[in-house]
């Protein structure tokens, strides 16, 4: 017999809410990074090929994702 998989509506709504919250926090972090630097981050990464800055920005977003996911799992 196949087990019946049940999906609760509250779990779906919670997942959608936390997804949008995480994306919003990532966007806010990107906006803050752009406002706090005195140079164009996108220009440095794309045109000037600044690999160190790209790695730094990537690690910031990865650490934010880990923090957001741990907060979601703790609730």
CHARMM-style PDB file with segment names, atoms N, HN, CA, C and O in Angstrom:
ATOM      1  N   UNK     1       0.828  -1.175   0.000  1.00  0.00      PROA
ATOM      2  CA  UNK     1       0.000   0.000   0.000  1.00  0.00      PROA
ATOM      3  C   UNK     1       0.879   1.247   0.000  1.00  0.00      PROA
ATOM      4  O   UNK     1       1.889   1.320   0.700  1.00  0.00      PROA
ATOM      5  N   UNK     2       0.477   2.200  -0.783  1.00  0.00      PROA
ATOM      6  HN  UNK     2      -0.344   2.141  -1.351  1.00  0.00      PROA
ATOM      7  CA  UNK     2       1.191   3.463  -0.847  1.00  0.00      PROA
ATOM      8  C   UNK     2       0.728   4.375   0.281  1.00  0.00      PROA
ATOM      9  O   UNK     2      -0.470   4.518   0.526  1.00  0.00      PROA
ATOM     10  N   UNK     3       1.692   4.993   0.967  1.00  0.00      PROA
ATOM     11  HN  UNK     3       2.665   4.877   0.769  1.00  0.00      PROA
ATOM     12  CA  UNK     3       1.272   5.936   2.007  1.00  0.00      PROA
ATOM     13  C   UNK     3       0.670   7.188   1.371  1.00  0.00      PROA
ATOM     14  O   UNK     3       1.117   7.653   0.323  1.00  0.00      PROA
ATOM     15  N   UNK     4      -0.331   7.705   2.018  1.00  0.00      PROA
ATOM     16  HN  UNK     4      -0.694   7.327   2.870  1.00  0.00      PROA
ATOM     17  CA  UNK     4      -0.985   8.905   1.521  1.00  0.00      PROA
ATOM     18  C   UNK     4      -0.210  10.116   2.026  1.00  0.00      PROA
ATOM     19  O   UNK     4       0.027  10.263   3.225  1.00  0.00      PROA
ATOM     20  N   UNK     5       0.178  10.975   1.096  1.00  0.00      PROA
ATOM     21  HN  UNK     5      -0.014  10.855   0.122  1.00  0.00      PROA
ATOM     22  CA  UNK     5       0.929  12.171   1.450  1.00  0.00      PROA
ATOM     23  C   UNK     5      -0.076  13.303   1.631  1.00  0.00      PROA
ATOM     24  O   UNK     5      -0.831  13.643   0.719  1.00  0.00      PROA
ATOM     25  N   UNK     6      -0.064  13.870   2.817  1.00  0.00      PROA
ATOM     26  HN  UNK     6       0.549  13.595   3.557  1.00  0.00      PROA
ATOM     27  CA  UNK     6      -0.971  14.985   3.078  1.00  0.00      PROA
ATOM     28  C   UNK     6      -0.155  16.260   3.212  1.00  0.00      PROA
ATOM     29  O   UNK     6       0.885  16.298   3.868  1.00  0.00      PROA
ATOM     30  N   UNK     7      -0.652  17.280   2.579  1.00  0.00      PROA
ATOM     31  HN  UNK     7      -1.497  17.249   2.046  1.00  0.00      PROA
ATOM     32  CA  UNK     7      -0.009  18.589   2.652  1.00  0.00      PROA
ATOM     33  C   UNK     7      -0.985  19.523   3.348  1.00  0.00      PROA
ATOM     34  O   UNK     7      -2.120  19.709   2.910  1.00  0.00      PROA
ATOM     35  N   UNK     8      -0.515  20.100   4.434  1.00  0.00      PROA
ATOM     36  HN  UNK     8       0.407  19.949   4.790  1.00  0.00      PROA
ATOM     37  CA  UNK     8      -1.380  21.016   5.163  1.00  0.00      PROA
ATOM     38  C   UNK     8      -1.252  22.409   4.585  1.00  0.00      PROA
ATOM     39  O   UNK     8      -0.166  22.836   4.194  1.00  0.00      PROA
ATOM     40  N   UNK     9      -2.362  23.110   4.534  1.00  0.00      PROA
ATOM     41  HN  UNK     9      -3.245  22.763   4.852  1.00  0.00      PROA
ATOM     42  CA  UNK     9      -2.389  24.452   3.980  1.00  0.00      PROA
ATOM     43  C   UNK     9      -1.505  25.402   4.780  1.00  0.00      PROA
ATOM     44  O   UNK     9      -0.882  26.297   4.209  1.00  0.00      PROA
ATOM     45  N   UNK    10      -1.448  25.216   6.086  1.00  0.00      PROA
ATOM     46  HN  UNK    10      -1.955  24.489   6.549  1.00  0.00      PROA
ATOM     47  CA  UNK    10      -0.620  26.106   6.910  1.00  0.00      PROA
ATOM     48  C   UNK    10       0.864  25.950   6.583  1.00  0.00      PROA
ATOM     49  O   UNK    10       1.616  26.922   6.651  1.00  0.00      PROA
ATOM     50  N   UNK    11       1.287  24.748   6.233  1.00  0.00      PROA
ATOM     51  HN  UNK    11       0.676  23.958   6.178  1.00  0.00      PROA
ATOM     52  CA  UNK    11       2.683  24.541   5.861  1.00  0.00      PROA
ATOM     53  C   UNK    11       3.002  25.231   4.540  1.00  0.00      PROA
ATOM     54  O   UNK    11       4.080  25.807   4.392  1.00  0.00      PROA
ATOM     55  N   UNK    12       2.096  25.183   3.593  1.00  0.00      PROA
ATOM     56  HN  UNK    12       1.220  24.715   3.714  1.00  0.00      PROA
ATOM     57  CA  UNK    12       2.306  25.830   2.300  1.00  0.00      PROA
ATOM     58  C   UNK    12       2.354  27.339   2.471  1.00  0.00      PROA
ATOM     59  O   UNK    12       3.226  28.001   1.908  1.00  0.00      PROA
ATOM     60  N   UNK    13       1.417  27.892   3.248  1.00  0.00      PROA
ATOM     61  HN  UNK    13       0.709  27.354   3.705  1.00  0.00      PROA
ATOM     62  CA  UNK    13       1.388  29.337   3.487  1.00  0.00      PROA
ATOM     63  C   UNK    13       2.644  29.778   4.234  1.00  0.00      PROA
ATOM     64  O   UNK    13       3.221  30.816   3.911  1.00  0.00      PROA
ATOM     65  N   UNK    14       3.071  29.005   5.223  1.00  0.00      PROA
ATOM     66  HN  UNK    14       2.602  28.161   5.486  1.00  0.00      PROA
ATOM     67  CA  UNK    14       4.294  29.323   5.958  1.00  0.00      PROA
ATOM     68  C   UNK    14       5.521  29.304   5.064  1.00  0.00      PROA
ATOM     69  O   UNK    14       6.393  30.165   5.180  1.00  0.00      PROA
ATOM     70  N   UNK    15       5.592  28.327   4.174  1.00  0.00      PROA
ATOM     71  HN  UNK    15       4.884  27.628   4.079  1.00  0.00      PROA
ATOM     72  CA  UNK    15       6.721  28.239   3.248  1.00  0.00      PROA
ATOM     73  C   UNK    15       6.754  29.439   2.313  1.00  0.00      PROA
ATOM     74  O   UNK    15       7.814  30.020   2.079  1.00  0.00      PROA
ATOM     75  N   UNK    16       5.599  29.811   1.779  1.00  0.00      PROA
ATOM     76  HN  UNK    16       4.738  29.340   1.968  1.00  0.00      PROA
ATOM     77  CA  UNK    16       5.531  30.965   0.886  1.00  0.00      PROA
ATOM     78  C   UNK    16       5.902  32.243   1.629  1.00  0.00      PROA
ATOM     79  O   UNK    16       6.639  33.077   1.102  1.00  0.00      PROA
ATOM     80  N   UNK    17       5.396  32.401   2.848  1.00  0.00      PROA
ATOM     81  HN  UNK    17       4.798  31.724   3.277  1.00  0.00      PROA
ATOM     82  CA  UNK    17       5.700  33.594   3.645  1.00  0.00      PROA
ATOM     83  C   UNK    17       7.191  33.702   3.929  1.00  0.00      PROA
ATOM     84  O   UNK    17       7.788  34.761   3.734  1.00  0.00      PROA
ATOM     85  N   UNK    18       7.793  32.611   4.390  1.00  0.00      PROA
ATOM     86  HN  UNK    18       7.308  31.751   4.549  1.00  0.00      PROA
ATOM     87  CA  UNK    18       9.214  32.664   4.724  1.00  0.00      PROA
ATOM     88  C   UNK    18      10.096  32.793   3.487  1.00  0.00      PROA
ATOM     89  O   UNK    18      11.193  33.346   3.565  1.00  0.00      PROA
ATOM     90  N   UNK    19       9.629  32.287   2.346  1.00  0.00      PROA
ATOM     91  HN  UNK    19       8.738  31.838   2.283  1.00  0.00      PROA
ATOM     92  CA  UNK    19      10.372  32.477   1.106  1.00  0.00      PROA
ATOM     93  C   UNK    19      10.429  33.954   0.741  1.00  0.00      PROA
ATOM     94  O   UNK    19      11.495  34.485   0.429  1.00  0.00      PROA
ATOM     95  N   UNK    20       9.266  34.617   0.784  1.00  0.00      PROA
ATOM     96  HN  UNK    20       8.400  34.186   1.038  1.00  0.00      PROA
ATOM     97  CA  UNK    20       9.240  36.044   0.470  1.00  0.00      PROA
ATOM     98  C   UNK    20      10.009  36.855   1.507  1.00  0.00      PROA
ATOM     99  O   UNK    20      10.659  37.841   1.158  1.00  0.00      PROA
ATOM    100  N   UNK    21       9.945  36.459   2.765  1.00  0.00      PROA
ATOM    101  HN  UNK    21       9.417  35.659   3.048  1.00  0.00      PROA
ATOM    102  CA  UNK    21      10.700  37.155   3.802  1.00  0.00      PROA
ATOM    103  C   UNK    21      12.204  37.025   3.563  1.00  0.00      PROA
ATOM    104  O   UNK    21      12.940  38.001   3.707  1.00  0.00      PROA
ATOM    105  N   UNK    22      12.660  35.839   3.203  1.00  0.00      PROA
ATOM    106  HN  UNK    22      12.062  35.046   3.086  1.00  0.00      PROA
ATOM    107  CA  UNK    22      14.072  35.638   2.920  1.00  0.00      PROA
ATOM    108  C   UNK    22      14.541  36.423   1.715  1.00  0.00      PROA
ATOM    109  O   UNK    22      15.624  37.007   1.733  1.00  0.00      PROA
ATOM    110  N   UNK    23      13.732  36.443   0.662  1.00  0.00      PROA
ATOM    111  HN  UNK    23      12.852  35.968   0.647  1.00  0.00      PROA
ATOM    112  CA  UNK    23      14.091  37.207  -0.534  1.00  0.00      PROA
ATOM    113  C   UNK    23      14.106  38.697  -0.216  1.00  0.00      PROA
ATOM    114  O   UNK    23      14.976  39.425  -0.696  1.00  0.00      PROA
ATOM    115  N   UNK    24      13.154  39.154   0.586  1.00  0.00      PROA
ATOM    116  HN  UNK    24      12.448  38.563   0.975  1.00  0.00      PROA
ATOM    117  CA  UNK    24      13.114  40.557   0.988  1.00  0.00      PROA
ATOM    118  C   UNK    24      14.355  40.934   1.801  1.00  0.00      PROA
ATOM    119  O   UNK    24      14.935  41.998   1.587  1.00  0.00      PROA
ATOM    120  N   UNK    25      14.761  40.076   2.721  1.00  0.00      PROA
ATOM    121  HN  UNK    25      14.290  39.211   2.895  1.00  0.00      PROA
ATOM    122  CA  UNK    25      15.961  40.354   3.517  1.00  0.00      PROA
ATOM    123  C   UNK    25      17.223  40.347   2.659  1.00  0.00      PROA
ATOM    124  O   UNK    25      18.128  41.152   2.880  1.00  0.00      PROA
ATOM    125  N   UNK    26      17.287  39.440   1.680  1.00  0.00      PROA
ATOM    126  HN  UNK    26      16.552  38.787   1.501  1.00  0.00      PROA
ATOM    127  CA  UNK    26      18.432  39.435   0.773  1.00  0.00      PROA
ATOM    128  C   UNK    26      18.482  40.721  -0.057  1.00  0.00      PROA
ATOM    129  O   UNK    26      19.551  41.300  -0.253  1.00  0.00      PROA
ATOM    130  N   UNK    27      17.323  41.159  -0.539  1.00  0.00      PROA
ATOM    131  HN  UNK    27      16.455  40.688  -0.380  1.00  0.00      PROA
ATOM    132  CA  UNK    27      17.269  42.404  -1.305  1.00  0.00      PROA
ATOM    133  C   UNK    27      17.651  43.605  -0.453  1.00  0.00      PROA
ATOM    134  O   UNK    27      18.343  44.509  -0.923  1.00  0.00      PROA
ATOM    135  N   UNK    28      17.204  43.618   0.794  1.00  0.00      PROA
ATOM    136  HN  UNK    28      16.643  42.884   1.176  1.00  0.00      PROA
ATOM    137  CA  UNK    28      17.569  44.697   1.713  1.00  0.00      PROA
ATOM    138  C   UNK    28      19.071  44.704   1.968  1.00  0.00      PROA
ATOM    139  O   UNK    28      19.687  45.768   2.036  1.00  0.00      PROA
ATOM    140  N   UNK    29      19.656  43.532   2.107  1.00  0.00      PROA
ATOM    141  HN  UNK    29      19.156  42.667   2.052  1.00  0.00      PROA
ATOM    142  CA  UNK    29      21.103  43.446   2.308  1.00  0.00      PROA
ATOM    143  C   UNK    29      21.853  43.958   1.075  1.00  0.00      PROA
ATOM    144  O   UNK    29      22.842  44.679   1.208  1.00  0.00      PROA
ATOM    145  N   UNK    30      21.390  43.591  -0.118  1.00  0.00      PROA
ATOM    146  HN  UNK    30      20.586  43.005  -0.226  1.00  0.00      PROA
ATOM    147  CA  UNK    30      22.028  44.070  -1.346  1.00  0.00      PROA
ATOM    148  C   UNK    30      21.932  45.586  -1.440  1.00  0.00      PROA
ATOM    149  O   UNK    30      22.899  46.244  -1.823  1.00  0.00      PROA
ATOM    150  N   UNK    31      20.772  46.150  -1.093  1.00  0.00      PROA
ATOM    151  HN  UNK    31      19.986  45.615  -0.782  1.00  0.00      PROA
ATOM    152  CA  UNK    31      20.589  47.596  -1.110  1.00  0.00      PROA
ATOM    153  C   UNK    31      21.544  48.271  -0.119  1.00  0.00      PROA
ATOM    154  O   UNK    31      22.148  49.297  -0.433  1.00  0.00      PROA
ATOM    155  N   UNK    32      21.677  47.685   1.085  1.00  0.00      PROA
ATOM    156  HN  UNK    32      21.187  46.852   1.340  1.00  0.00      PROA
ATOM    157  CA  UNK    32      22.591  48.254   2.088  1.00  0.00      PROA
ATOM    158  C   UNK    32      24.047  48.189   1.634  1.00  0.00      PROA
ATOM    159  O   UNK    32      24.811  49.129   1.851  1.00  0.00      PROA
ATOM    160  N   UNK    33      24.425  47.091   1.010  1.00  0.00      PROA
ATOM    161  HN  UNK    33      23.804  46.327   0.834  1.00  0.00      PROA
ATOM    162  CA  UNK    33      25.796  46.962   0.514  1.00  0.00      PROA
ATOM    163  C   UNK    33      26.070  48.035  -0.534  1.00  0.00      PROA
ATOM    164  O   UNK    33      27.128  48.665  -0.521  1.00  0.00      PROA
ATOM    165  N   UNK    34      25.120  48.244  -1.437  1.00  0.00      PROA
ATOM    166  HN  UNK    34      24.261  47.733  -1.447  1.00  0.00      PROA
ATOM    167  CA  UNK    34      25.305  49.268  -2.469  1.00  0.00      PROA
ATOM    168  C   UNK    34      25.355  50.671  -1.876  1.00  0.00      PROA
ATOM    169  O   UNK    34      26.107  51.511  -2.370  1.00  0.00      PROA
ATOM    170  N   UNK    35      24.582  50.945  -0.842  1.00  0.00      PROA
ATOM    171  HN  UNK    35      23.971  50.263  -0.441  1.00  0.00      PROA
ATOM    172  CA  UNK    35      24.575  52.272  -0.233  1.00  0.00      PROA
ATOM    173  C   UNK    35      25.822  52.517   0.625  1.00  0.00      PROA
ATOM    174  O   UNK    35      26.273  53.657   0.733  1.00  0.00      PROA
ATOM    175  N   UNK    36      26.374  51.485   1.224  1.00  0.00      PROA
ATOM    176  HN  UNK    36      26.007  50.559   1.135  1.00  0.00      PROA
ATOM    177  CA  UNK    36      27.510  51.658   2.126  1.00  0.00      PROA
ATOM    178  C   UNK    36      28.850  51.746   1.394  1.00  0.00      PROA
ATOM    179  O   UNK    36      29.817  52.272   1.943  1.00  0.00      PROA
ATOM    180  N   UNK    37      28.915  51.247   0.183  1.00  0.00      PROA
ATOM    181  HN  UNK    37      28.129  50.820  -0.263  1.00  0.00      PROA
ATOM    182  CA  UNK    37      30.178  51.307  -0.559  1.00  0.00      PROA
ATOM    183  C   UNK    37      30.241  52.603  -1.356  1.00  0.00      PROA
ATOM    184  O   UNK    37      29.217  53.123  -1.799  1.00  0.00      PROA
ATOM    185  N   UNK    38      31.423  53.106  -1.529  1.00  0.00      PROA
ATOM    186  HN  UNK    38      32.255  52.684  -1.170  1.00  0.00      PROA
ATOM    187  CA  UNK    38      31.609  54.347  -2.283  1.00  0.00      PROA
ATOM    188  C   UNK    38      31.918  54.092  -3.759  1.00  0.00      PROA
ATOM    189  O   UNK    38      32.329  55.005  -4.475  1.00  0.00      PROA
ATOM    190  N   UNK    39      31.725  52.867  -4.207  1.00  0.00      PROA
ATOM    191  HN  UNK    39      31.391  52.125  -3.625  1.00  0.00      PROA
ATOM    192  CA  UNK    39      31.937  52.510  -5.605  1.00  0.00      PROA
ATOM    193  C   UNK    39      30.791  51.608  -6.054  1.00  0.00      PROA
ATOM    194  O   UNK    39      30.031  51.102  -5.229  1.00  0.00      PROA
ATOM    195  N   UNK    40      30.672  51.411  -7.353  1.00  0.00      PROA
ATOM    196  HN  UNK    40      31.289  51.821  -8.024  1.00  0.00      PROA
ATOM    197  CA  UNK    40      29.634  50.550  -7.911  1.00  0.00      PROA
ATOM    198  C   UNK    40      30.068  49.088  -7.796  1.00  0.00      PROA
ATOM    199  O   UNK    40      31.041  48.666  -8.420  1.00  0.00      PROA
ATOM    200  N   UNK    41      29.344  48.340  -7.003  1.00  0.00      PROA
ATOM    201  HN  UNK    41      28.553  48.683  -6.496  1.00  0.00      PROA
ATOM    202  CA  UNK    41      29.683  46.930  -6.794  1.00  0.00      PROA
ATOM    203  C   UNK    41      29.489  46.141  -8.094  1.00  0.00      PROA
ATOM    204  O   UNK    41      30.317  45.297  -8.435  1.00  0.00      PROA
ATOM    205  N   UNK    42      28.415  46.410  -8.807  1.00  0.00      PROA
ATOM    206  HN  UNK    42      27.743  47.095  -8.529  1.00  0.00      PROA
ATOM    207  CA  UNK    42      28.137  45.693 -10.051  1.00  0.00      PROA
ATOM    208  C   UNK    42      29.222  45.981 -11.084  1.00  0.00      PROA
ATOM    209  O   UNK    42      29.678  45.065 -11.769  1.00  0.00      PROA
ATOM    210  N   UNK    43      29.642  47.244 -11.205  1.00  0.00      PROA
ATOM    211  HN  UNK    43      29.272  47.987 -10.648  1.00  0.00      PROA
ATOM    212  CA  UNK    43      30.696  47.597 -12.158  1.00  0.00      PROA
ATOM    213  C   UNK    43      32.008  46.909 -11.785  1.00  0.00      PROA
ATOM    214  O   UNK    43      32.715  46.403 -12.656  1.00  0.00      PROA
ATOM    215  N   UNK    44      32.328  46.890 -10.503  1.00  0.00      PROA
ATOM    216  HN  UNK    44      31.753  47.300  -9.795  1.00  0.00      PROA
ATOM    217  CA  UNK    44      33.572  46.243 -10.060  1.00  0.00      PROA
ATOM    218  C   UNK    44      33.584  44.758 -10.402  1.00  0.00      PROA
ATOM    219  O   UNK    44      34.608  44.221 -10.825  1.00  0.00      PROA
ATOM    220  N   UNK    45      32.441  44.096 -10.218  1.00  0.00      PROA
ATOM    221  HN  UNK    45      31.610  44.532  -9.874  1.00  0.00      PROA
ATOM    222  CA  UNK    45      32.396  42.648 -10.448  1.00  0.00      PROA
ATOM    223  C   UNK    45      32.315  42.339 -11.941  1.00  0.00      PROA
ATOM    224  O   UNK    45      33.046  41.481 -12.435  1.00  0.00      PROA
ATOM    225  N   UNK    46      31.428  43.033 -12.665  1.00  0.00      PROA
ATOM    226  HN  UNK    46      30.834  43.730 -12.263  1.00  0.00      PROA
ATOM    227  CA  UNK    46      31.209  42.685 -14.067  1.00  0.00      PROA
ATOM    228  C   UNK    46      32.271  43.249 -15.004  1.00  0.00      PROA
ATOM    229  O   UNK    46      32.846  42.514 -15.807  1.00  0.00      PROA
ATOM    230  N   UNK    47      32.531  44.534 -14.904  1.00  0.00      PROA
ATOM    231  HN  UNK    47      32.064  45.131 -14.251  1.00  0.00      PROA
ATOM    232  CA  UNK    47      33.437  45.153 -15.878  1.00  0.00      PROA
ATOM    233  C   UNK    47      34.903  45.015 -15.483  1.00  0.00      PROA
ATOM    234  O   UNK    47      35.750  44.724 -16.327  1.00  0.00      PROA
ATOM    235  N   UNK    48      35.206  45.223 -14.204  1.00  0.00      PROA
ATOM    236  HN  UNK    48      34.518  45.459 -13.517  1.00  0.00      PROA
ATOM    237  CA  UNK    48      36.599  45.172 -13.763  1.00  0.00      PROA
ATOM    238  C   UNK    48      37.049  43.771 -13.357  1.00  0.00      PROA
ATOM    239  O   UNK    48      38.215  43.567 -13.018  1.00  0.00      PROA
ATOM    240  N   UNK    49      36.133  42.808 -13.390  1.00  0.00      PROA
ATOM    241  HN  UNK    49      35.186  42.974 -13.666  1.00  0.00      PROA
ATOM    242  CA  UNK    49      36.440  41.405 -13.071  1.00  0.00      PROA
ATOM    243  C   UNK    49      37.089  41.247 -11.697  1.00  0.00      PROA
ATOM    244  O   UNK    49      38.080  40.531 -11.552  1.00  0.00      PROA
ATOM    245  N   UNK    50      36.526  41.916 -10.693  1.00  0.00      PROA
ATOM    246  HN  UNK    50      35.721  42.497 -10.811  1.00  0.00      PROA
ATOM    247  CA  UNK    50      37.061  41.851  -9.334  1.00  0.00      PROA
ATOM    248  C   UNK    50      36.559  40.573  -8.659  1.00  0.00      PROA
ATOM    249  O   UNK    50      35.472  40.546  -8.083  1.00  0.00      PROA
ATOM    250  N   UNK    51      37.364  39.522  -8.739  1.00  0.00      PROA
ATOM    251  HN  UNK    51      38.248  39.544  -9.207  1.00  0.00      PROA
ATOM    252  CA  UNK    51      36.979  38.221  -8.216  1.00  0.00      PROA
ATOM    253  C   UNK    51      36.874  38.228  -6.694  1.00  0.00      PROA
ATOM    254  O   UNK    51      35.997  37.574  -6.130  1.00  0.00      PROA
ATOM    255  N   UNK    52      37.750  38.954  -6.034  1.00  0.00      PROA
ATOM    256  HN  UNK    52      38.463  39.485  -6.492  1.00  0.00      PROA
ATOM    257  CA  UNK    52      37.721  38.994  -4.573  1.00  0.00      PROA
ATOM    258  C   UNK    52      36.416  39.604  -4.068  1.00  0.00      PROA
ATOM    259  O   UNK    52      35.837  39.110  -3.100  1.00  0.00      PROA
ATOM    260  N   UNK    53      35.957  40.651  -4.700  1.00  0.00      PROA
ATOM    261  HN  UNK    53      36.427  41.053  -5.487  1.00  0.00      PROA
ATOM    262  CA  UNK    53      34.696  41.271  -4.310  1.00  0.00      PROA
ATOM    263  C   UNK    53      33.525  40.338  -4.586  1.00  0.00      PROA
ATOM    264  O   UNK    53      32.589  40.271  -3.790  1.00  0.00      PROA
ATOM    265  N   UNK    54      33.565  39.623  -5.696  1.00  0.00      PROA
ATOM    266  HN  UNK    54      34.326  39.678  -6.343  1.00  0.00      PROA
ATOM    267  CA  UNK    54      32.501  38.673  -6.018  1.00  0.00      PROA
ATOM    268  C   UNK    54      32.432  37.555  -4.986  1.00  0.00      PROA
ATOM    269  O   UNK    54      31.341  37.148  -4.587  1.00  0.00      PROA
ATOM    270  N   UNK    55      33.582  37.055  -4.552  1.00  0.00      PROA
ATOM    271  HN  UNK    55      34.468  37.386  -4.876  1.00  0.00      PROA
ATOM    272  CA  UNK    55      33.620  36.015  -3.527  1.00  0.00      PROA
ATOM    273  C   UNK    55      33.104  36.560  -2.205  1.00  0.00      PROA
ATOM    274  O   UNK    55      32.376  35.868  -1.494  1.00  0.00      PROA
ATOM    275  N   UNK    56      33.466  37.780  -1.869  1.00  0.00      PROA
ATOM    276  HN  UNK    56      34.057  38.343  -2.447  1.00  0.00      PROA
ATOM    277  CA  UNK    56      33.002  38.407  -0.628  1.00  0.00      PROA
ATOM    278  C   UNK    56      31.491  38.582  -0.626  1.00  0.00      PROA
ATOM    279  O   UNK    56      30.834  38.240   0.358  1.00  0.00      PROA
ATOM    280  N   UNK    57      30.931  39.108  -1.706  1.00  0.00      PROA
ATOM    281  HN  UNK    57      31.464  39.386  -2.504  1.00  0.00      PROA
ATOM    282  CA  UNK    57      29.481  39.300  -1.795  1.00  0.00      PROA
ATOM    283  C   UNK    57      28.774  37.946  -1.765  1.00  0.00      PROA
ATOM    284  O   UNK    57      27.739  37.805  -1.113  1.00  0.00      PROA
ATOM    285  N   UNK    58      29.312  36.966  -2.454  1.00  0.00      PROA
ATOM    286  HN  UNK    58      30.152  37.081  -2.984  1.00  0.00      PROA
ATOM    287  CA  UNK    58      28.724  35.620  -2.431  1.00  0.00      PROA
ATOM    288  C   UNK    58      28.720  35.012  -1.051  1.00  0.00      PROA
ATOM    289  O   UNK    58      27.741  34.382  -0.652  1.00  0.00      PROA
ATOM    290  N   UNK    59      29.809  35.193  -0.310  1.00  0.00      PROA
ATOM    291  HN  UNK    59      30.605  35.705  -0.635  1.00  0.00      PROA
ATOM    292  CA  UNK    59      29.866  34.647   1.049  1.00  0.00      PROA
ATOM    293  C   UNK    59      28.915  35.373   1.993  1.00  0.00      PROA
ATOM    294  O   UNK    59      28.380  34.767   2.921  1.00  0.00      PROA
ATOM    295  N   UNK    60      28.702  36.667   1.762  1.00  0.00      PROA
ATOM    296  HN  UNK    60      29.137  37.159   1.008  1.00  0.00      PROA
ATOM    297  CA  UNK    60      27.726  37.408   2.570  1.00  0.00      PROA
ATOM    298  C   UNK    60      26.332  36.848   2.341  1.00  0.00      PROA
ATOM    299  O   UNK    60      25.583  36.639   3.295  1.00  0.00      PROA
ATOM    300  N   UNK    61      25.976  36.603   1.085  1.00  0.00      PROA
ATOM    301  HN  UNK    61      26.584  36.773   0.310  1.00  0.00      PROA
ATOM    302  CA  UNK    61      24.644  36.070   0.796  1.00  0.00      PROA
ATOM    303  C   UNK    61      24.484  34.636   1.288  1.00  0.00      PROA
ATOM    304  O   UNK    61      23.404  34.262   1.744  1.00  0.00      PROA
ATOM    305  N   UNK    62      25.535  33.831   1.204  1.00  0.00      PROA
ATOM    306  HN  UNK    62      26.412  34.135   0.833  1.00  0.00      PROA
ATOM    307  CA  UNK    62      25.453  32.477   1.749  1.00  0.00      PROA
ATOM    308  C   UNK    62      25.272  32.483   3.264  1.00  0.00      PROA
ATOM    309  O   UNK    62      24.487  31.705   3.805  1.00  0.00      PROA
ATOM    310  N   UNK    63      25.999  33.361   3.942  1.00  0.00      PROA
ATOM    311  HN  UNK    63      26.637  33.993   3.502  1.00  0.00      PROA
ATOM    312  CA  UNK    63      25.851  33.429   5.393  1.00  0.00      PROA
ATOM    313  C   UNK    63      24.467  33.941   5.781  1.00  0.00      PROA
ATOM    314  O   UNK    63      23.888  33.473   6.761  1.00  0.00      PROA
ATOM    315  N   UNK    64      23.932  34.894   5.026  1.00  0.00      PROA
ATOM    316  HN  UNK    64      24.402  35.275   4.230  1.00  0.00      PROA
ATOM    317  CA  UNK    64      22.562  35.352   5.282  1.00  0.00      PROA
ATOM    318  C   UNK    64      21.559  34.225   5.064  1.00  0.00      PROA
ATOM    319  O   UNK    64      20.612  34.082   5.838  1.00  0.00      PROA
ATOM    320  N   UNK    65      21.754  33.432   4.028  1.00  0.00      PROA
ATOM    321  HN  UNK    65      22.522  33.548   3.399  1.00  0.00      PROA
ATOM    322  CA  UNK    65      20.847  32.313   3.770  1.00  0.00      PROA
ATOM    323  C   UNK    65      20.888  31.292   4.903  1.00  0.00      PROA
ATOM    324  O   UNK    65      19.854  30.750   5.291  1.00  0.00      PROA
ATOM    325  N   UNK    66      22.071  31.033   5.428  1.00  0.00      PROA
ATOM    326  HN  UNK    66      22.912  31.473   5.113  1.00  0.00      PROA
ATOM    327  CA  UNK    66      22.199  30.093   6.549  1.00  0.00      PROA
ATOM    328  C   UNK    66      21.506  30.648   7.787  1.00  0.00      PROA
ATOM    329  O   UNK    66      20.809  29.911   8.484  1.00  0.00      PROA
ATOM    330  N   UNK    67      21.683  31.920   8.067  1.00  0.00      PROA
ATOM    331  HN  UNK    67      22.249  32.519   7.501  1.00  0.00      PROA
ATOM    332  CA  UNK    67      21.045  32.541   9.233  1.00  0.00      PROA
ATOM    333  C   UNK    67      19.539  32.536   9.082  1.00  0.00      PROA
ATOM    334  O   UNK    67      18.827  32.198  10.028  1.00  0.00      PROA
ATOM    335  N   UNK    68      19.036  32.905   7.909  1.00  0.00      PROA
ATOM    336  HN  UNK    68      19.615  33.180   7.141  1.00  0.00      PROA
ATOM    337  CA  UNK    68      17.584  32.932   7.686  1.00  0.00      PROA
ATOM    338  C   UNK    68      16.997  31.534   7.813  1.00  0.00      PROA
ATOM    339  O   UNK    68      15.941  31.363   8.421  1.00  0.00      PROA
ATOM    340  N   UNK    69      17.658  30.538   7.252  1.00  0.00      PROA
ATOM    341  HN  UNK    69      18.516  30.677   6.758  1.00  0.00      PROA
ATOM    342  CA  UNK    69      17.132  29.167   7.323  1.00  0.00      PROA
ATOM    343  C   UNK    69      17.149  28.634   8.745  1.00  0.00      PROA
ATOM    344  O   UNK    69      16.239  27.903   9.138  1.00  0.00      PROA
ATOM    345  N   UNK    70      18.159  28.982   9.519  1.00  0.00      PROA
ATOM    346  HN  UNK    70      18.898  29.576   9.199  1.00  0.00      PROA
ATOM    347  CA  UNK    70      18.192  28.513  10.910  1.00  0.00      PROA
ATOM    348  C   UNK    70      17.123  29.190  11.751  1.00  0.00      PROA
ATOM    349  O   UNK    70      16.582  28.577  12.671  1.00  0.00      PROA
ATOM    350  N   UNK    71      16.814  30.430  11.453  1.00  0.00      PROA
ATOM    351  HN  UNK    71      17.253  30.928  10.705  1.00  0.00      PROA
ATOM    352  CA  UNK    71      15.726  31.115  12.165  1.00  0.00      PROA
ATOM    353  C   UNK    71      14.398  30.481  11.807  1.00  0.00      PROA
ATOM    354  O   UNK    71      13.553  30.284  12.681  1.00  0.00      PROA
ATOM    355  N   UNK    72      14.197  30.156  10.538  1.00  0.00      PROA
ATOM    356  HN  UNK    72      14.884  30.315   9.828  1.00  0.00      PROA
ATOM    357  CA  UNK    72      12.946  29.542  10.111  1.00  0.00      PROA
ATOM    358  C   UNK    72      12.796  28.168  10.752  1.00  0.00      PROA
ATOM    359  O   UNK    72      11.708  27.820  11.211  1.00  0.00      PROA
ATOM    360  N   UNK    73      13.864  27.384  10.790  1.00  0.00      PROA
ATOM    361  HN  UNK    73      14.748  27.666  10.417  1.00  0.00      PROA
ATOM    362  CA  UNK    73      13.777  26.040  11.364  1.00  0.00      PROA
ATOM    363  C   UNK    73      13.606  26.061  12.876  1.00  0.00      PROA
ATOM    364  O   UNK    73      13.086  25.100  13.443  1.00  0.00      PROA
ATOM    365  N   UNK    74      14.025  27.120  13.538  1.00  0.00      PROA
ATOM    366  HN  UNK    74      14.447  27.901  13.078  1.00  0.00      PROA
ATOM    367  CA  UNK    74      13.899  27.175  14.999  1.00  0.00      PROA
ATOM    368  C   UNK    74      12.496  27.535  15.445  1.00  0.00      PROA
ATOM    369  O   UNK    74      12.142  27.308  16.602  1.00  0.00      PROA
ATOM    370  N   UNK    75      11.682  28.098  14.543  1.00  0.00      PROA
ATOM    371  HN  UNK    75      11.970  28.283  13.604  1.00  0.00      PROA
ATOM    372  CA  UNK    75      10.327  28.502  14.948  1.00  0.00      PROA
ATOM    373  C   UNK    75       9.329  27.383  14.830  1.00  0.00      PROA
ATOM    374  OT1 UNK    75       8.151  27.571  15.134  1.00  0.00      PROA
TER     375      UNK     75
END
